[in-house]
Amino acid sequence: MRASLTALVATGLVVSASAATAANAAPSPRPKIQVRLADLPQHYFIAHRGAGAYVAPENTEQALSKGNAEPDANLLEFDVRVLTDGVGGVWHDPTVDRVSTSTGSVDDLSSAAFDKLVIDSKTWFGGGVANTHPVLLDQVLTEFGGKRLLLAHPKDTAAMRLVIDEVTRRGLTPAVQVQTFSRSDLELALAAGMNGQLLIEDTAQAQVDDPASLVADGVPRVSLHDTLPDSVIRSYVEAGLAVSVWNVDRQYRRDQLYAMGVRGIDSNDPTYVSGDTAIYHRTSDPFSKQAFWYGQISQSQTADALSASKRGRFITPNLWHADLGEYPLFVLQGWASPLPKTYTLHVHMRYDSLGTDRARWAGVYFSAKNDAAYSDADSSLNGGYSAILRTNGQLGLYRKDAGKTVTLKTITTPAIKKGQTASLHITVSGTTVKVTRVDGPDKSVSAKDTKYRGKYLFLGRHASTGHQGPGVTFSYVGY
């Protein structure tokens, strides 16, 4: 796609508003429509910001190409803003500050200046991803229009008008849907014969854009934020609207929403959330690729706040690291799911920094009954086992039940020194759970317990306000 943009700049087609207008007015070859929105399955997945913002840097060529290659992504979602020369730029934020090396408003940039932005993926996304440049709406429609179902999110009225014009003149209305927070902007799209859905973010908006008024106005579909109460989500389903929900990144939540009648799942990790284990499942860790993998999700990670403190980072060679800090980082390892009911898991943890509170720890949450965020707080979703090694050497085996943590067994092992690698073997049989520290004389904790044999695995370290968790590096995790 970069080559086509270079050609456009060289011929002057994107250097002025008049040139852009002329290009928009010119006839365009109509692509063959290979996919249609009318053929969406009953349950479908939307790849948020291209491929899913946990899987590739958002709204980039890498993201869209990866999303295009994902069989479980039914629609590729992307954001659109209008640049000073009337060209559409694919960009989420009103400024370029968060994901580029520059600062300032996107709306102040020409397409030539927009093209020169450096998206510093190495900094904010991490893993083995190279820095890149942004893409234009024209590139996306040319590359994928009619070949993959697209979901455009124009960020204002000008962007909506541009998307409508570009999609309709190319004959792509059967294969491109739009979404917007603005009811009036949605009316523009529906009047132009496009498919569209209204985004509803919170309860205040839900009171204004209530199900009855939307049905009365002929709005056919909505996309709701996952933080809305379940009762509100159900009300849109019961009104007969086609409902999707966005920022759904865990399988247990997918199942809850399906039970409510939700059709679409808009996810930052659609392949993992779809449950396609043929693609994401591994029995040994993929960290040697220096890349974030399907289902590698922190407990409160968001696409807007990807950072080393919340997601961990990769360090050479082949290591995944969580910094010393107060943030309680415990990250789902969806690539290892589904865990079998019986197995022996090998985990290596290097304690790079210890902190002052030697009761803080690193460890593994395993055989969890679902992939809800790991938490020490009371939660009806908890259910599984924790193997933790405190920096003072205490090795503990715990069971996490709904609303409480049960101590199964603790023993004393040698205290951890800075830079030391501790190795754990976790064995789950039909009747027993056992954890052995093997980086010295073997010492084990075990319990006869059959309560949980779930399929989910988490790695991480614990911290709390005023008590920093250790900086820890994981490697050679597998079974």
SVG drawing of the C-alpha trace seen along z (x, -y; Angstrom):
<svg xmlns="http://www.w3.org/2000/svg" viewBox="-41 -23 63 62">
<polyline fill="none" stroke="black" stroke-width="0.4" points="0.0,0.0 2.9,-2.4 4.0,-2.1 0.6,-3.3 0.7,-6.3 4.1,-7.3 2.8,-7.2 -0.1,-9.4 2.1,-12.0 4.5,-12.0 1.7,-12.7 0.3,-15.5 -3.1,-13.8 -3.0,-14.3 -1.3,-17.7 -4.2,-20.0 -7.9,-20.2 -8.7,-21.0 -6.8,-17.9 -8.6,-15.8 -12.0,-17.1 -11.1,-16.3 -10.0,-12.8 -13.3,-12.3 -15.3,-13.5 -13.5,-11.2 -15.1,-7.8 -13.6,-4.9 -13.4,-1.2 -15.9,0.7 -14.3,3.7 -15.8,7.1 -17.8,7.6 -16.6,10.9 -18.1,10.4 -21.4,8.9 -22.6,7.6 -25.9,9.4 -23.9,12.7 -22.6,12.0 -23.1,15.1 -25.4,15.0 -22.3,14.5 -19.5,12.4 -16.3,10.8 -15.0,7.3 -11.3,6.7 -10.9,3.4 -8.6,0.9 -7.5,3.2 -6.6,6.6 -7.4,6.1 -5.3,3.5 -3.6,6.1 -2.4,8.1 -0.9,5.3 -0.3,1.6 -3.7,0.0 -4.9,-1.4 -1.6,-0.6 -0.8,1.3 0.5,4.1 -2.8,4.2 -5.0,4.2 -2.9,6.8 -2.9,9.0 -6.6,8.6 -7.0,9.5 -5.2,12.7 -7.3,13.7 -10.1,16.0 -11.9,15.3 -12.1,11.5 -15.4,11.0 -15.1,7.2 -12.0,5.0 -12.7,1.8 -10.7,-1.4 -11.0,-5.1 -11.2,-8.0 -10.4,-11.7 -10.3,-14.4 -7.0,-16.0 -6.5,-19.6 -6.6,-18.7 -9.9,-16.7 -8.2,-13.3 -9.2,-10.7 -6.5,-9.7 -6.9,-6.5 -6.3,-7.6 -8.1,-7.3 -7.1,-10.2 -7.7,-13.9 -4.0,-14.4 -0.9,-12.5 0.7,-12.5 0.0,-9.1 1.2,-6.8 3.6,-8.9 6.9,-10.8 5.2,-14.1 2.6,-16.3 -0.4,-18.3 -3.8,-18.0 -4.5,-15.5 -6.9,-17.9 -4.1,-20.4 -2.1,-18.0 -2.1,-17.6 -2.0,-14.1 1.7,-14.6 2.5,-15.6 0.3,-12.8 2.2,-10.4 5.5,-11.4 4.4,-10.8 6.4,-8.1 4.3,-5.7 6.6,-4.5 5.2,-1.1 8.4,0.1 7.7,-2.2 4.0,-1.9 3.1,1.5 6.3,3.4 7.3,6.8 9.0,7.4 7.1,4.7 8.8,2.1 8.0,-1.6 5.8,-2.6 3.7,-5.4 0.0,-5.9 -2.3,-4.9 -5.1,-6.7 -8.7,-5.9 -8.1,-5.5 -5.5,-2.9 -7.7,-0.8 -10.6,-0.9 -8.4,-0.1 -6.6,2.7 -9.5,4.4 -12.7,3.0 -15.0,5.8 -12.5,8.4 -13.0,8.1 -16.0,6.6 -14.9,3.2 -16.3,1.2 -15.3,-2.5 -15.6,-4.8 -15.7,-8.4 -14.8,-10.6 -16.9,-13.6 -19.5,-14.8 -16.9,-15.8 -15.3,-12.3 -18.8,-10.7 -19.5,-12.6 -16.2,-11.7 -16.6,-8.0 -20.1,-8.0 -18.8,-9.6 -15.8,-7.3 -17.7,-4.1 -20.7,-4.9 -18.7,-6.0 -16.7,-2.8 -19.9,-0.7 -18.8,0.7 -21.9,0.2 -22.7,4.0 -19.3,4.5 -18.6,1.5 -20.5,0.5 -20.1,-2.7 -20.4,-3.4 -20.7,-6.6 -21.6,-8.2 -23.7,-10.8 -27.3,-10.0 -27.4,-12.7 -24.3,-11.4 -25.8,-7.9 -28.9,-9.3 -26.6,-10.6 -25.2,-7.1 -28.6,-5.4 -30.1,-7.9 -27.2,-7.2 -28.1,-3.5 -25.2,-2.4 -25.3,0.0 -24.6,-1.7 -24.7,-1.3 -24.9,-3.7 -22.2,-3.6 -23.4,-3.9 -20.8,-4.4 -22.4,-5.0 -25.7,-5.1 -26.2,-8.8 -26.1,-8.3 -28.3,-5.2 -31.0,-7.3 -31.0,-9.7 -30.5,-7.0 -32.9,-4.6 -34.0,-1.4 -37.6,-2.6 -36.6,-5.9 -34.0,-4.2 -36.5,-1.6 -39.0,-4.4 -36.3,-6.3 -35.4,-3.2 -32.0,-2.7 -31.3,1.0 -28.2,1.8 -26.2,0.6 -22.7,1.2 -22.6,0.9 -19.6,0.5 -19.0,3.5 -19.1,1.4 -22.8,0.8 -25.0,2.8 -26.2,6.1 -29.8,4.9 -29.2,2.1 -27.6,4.4 -30.5,6.8 -33.0,3.9 -31.5,3.2 -31.6,6.9 -35.2,7.2 -36.2,4.1 -35.2,6.1 -32.0,4.2 -29.0,6.0 -26.5,5.6 -22.7,5.8 -20.6,5.0 -17.1,3.5 -13.9,4.1 -14.8,7.7 -11.5,9.5 -12.2,12.6 -14.0,15.8 -16.2,15.9 -17.6,12.5 -18.3,13.6 -20.4,16.4 -22.3,14.2 -23.1,11.8 -24.2,14.6 -26.6,15.7 -28.2,12.2 -28.7,12.3 -25.8,10.2 -24.6,11.0 -21.4,9.1 -18.2,9.1 -15.9,6.2 -12.5,7.3 -8.9,6.2 -8.1,9.9 -10.8,11.5 -9.0,14.8 -8.5,15.6 -12.0,14.5 -13.5,16.5 -11.9,19.6 -10.1,20.7 -7.4,22.8 -6.1,24.1 -4.6,20.7 -3.6,19.4 -2.9,22.6 0.7,23.4 2.1,25.9 5.4,23.9 5.8,20.2 6.1,18.1 8.4,15.5 11.3,16.5 9.4,14.6 9.6,11.4 6.0,10.8 2.7,10.4 0.6,13.5 -3.1,14.2 -4.7,13.9 -1.8,12.2 -4.0,9.7 -3.4,7.9 -6.2,7.6 -7.0,4.0 -5.3,3.4 -7.0,1.1 -6.1,0.4 -5.7,-3.3 -3.2,-2.5 -0.8,0.2 2.4,-0.2 5.1,1.8 3.6,1.2 0.4,2.9 1.4,5.4 5.0,6.3 7.7,6.0 10.1,8.2 13.8,8.1 16.7,9.9 17.0,12.8 13.6,14.3 12.3,13.1 9.1,11.4 9.5,9.0 7.3,7.1 8.9,4.1 9.2,3.5 6.2,1.5 3.0,1.0 0.8,2.1 -0.5,5.6 0.4,7.2 -1.0,10.6 -1.4,11.4 -3.5,14.0 -1.5,16.4 -4.3,17.3 -1.8,18.9 -1.5,21.8 -5.2,22.4 -6.9,24.8 -4.8,26.4 -5.4,30.1 -7.0,31.4 -3.7,33.1 -0.2,31.8 3.1,30.7 3.9,27.1 7.5,25.7 8.0,22.1 11.3,20.1 11.2,16.8 14.2,14.4 13.8,11.9 15.5,8.8 14.6,6.4 13.2,7.3 11.7,4.2 11.7,3.5 8.7,5.7 10.1,9.2 6.6,10.7 5.8,9.6 5.8,12.3 5.8,13.6 3.9,16.7 1.4,18.5 -2.4,18.7 -3.4,22.0 -6.2,24.4 -8.5,21.4 -12.1,22.1 -12.4,19.0 -10.3,16.2 -11.7,13.4 -9.0,11.0 -6.9,12.3 -7.7,10.5 -7.2,10.8 -10.5,9.0 -13.7,10.9 -15.0,12.1 -17.6,14.6 -15.5,15.2 -12.4,16.5 -11.7,20.2 -8.4,21.9 -5.0,22.3 -2.0,19.9 1.6,21.0 3.5,18.1 7.2,17.6 7.7,14.7 11.1,12.9 11.7,14.1 11.6,17.7 8.2,18.7 6.6,21.1 2.8,21.3 0.0,23.2 -3.4,21.5 -6.9,22.1 -8.9,19.1 -12.6,19.6 -15.4,17.1 -14.9,14.4 -11.9,15.9 -8.4,17.4 -7.8,20.7 -4.2,21.6 -3.5,25.2 0.2,25.4 3.2,23.2 6.8,24.1 10.1,22.2 12.7,22.3 15.9,20.3 15.3,16.5 15.6,15.0 18.6,13.0 18.6,10.2 19.1,11.6 18.3,15.2 16.2,17.5 13.7,19.7 12.3,22.8 8.9,24.3 7.3,27.5 3.5,27.5 1.9,30.9 -1.9,31.3 -3.3,34.8 -6.8,36.1 -6.6,35.9 -3.6,33.8 -2.1,30.4 1.7,30.1 4.3,27.3 8.0,28.0 10.8,25.5 13.7,27.2 16.5,24.6 18.2,26.2 17.3,29.1 13.7,30.0 11.1,28.6 7.4,29.2 4.0,28.1 1.0,30.3 -2.6,30.9 -5.3,33.4 -7.8,31.2 -10.1,31.8 -12.1,28.6 -10.7,26.9 -9.4,28.3 -10.0,25.3 -8.1,24.4 -6.7,21.0 -3.2,19.8 -1.8,16.5 1.7,15.3 2.6,12.3 3.6,10.7 1.8,9.1 1.9,5.6 -0.3,3.3 -0.4,-0.4 2.8,-1.2 4.2,2.3 6.1,2.8 6.0,6.2 9.3,7.6 10.6,7.0 10.4,10.4 11.3,12.1 9.6,15.2 11.1,17.7 10.7,21.3 7.1,21.7 5.5,24.8 4.1,28.2"/>
</svg>
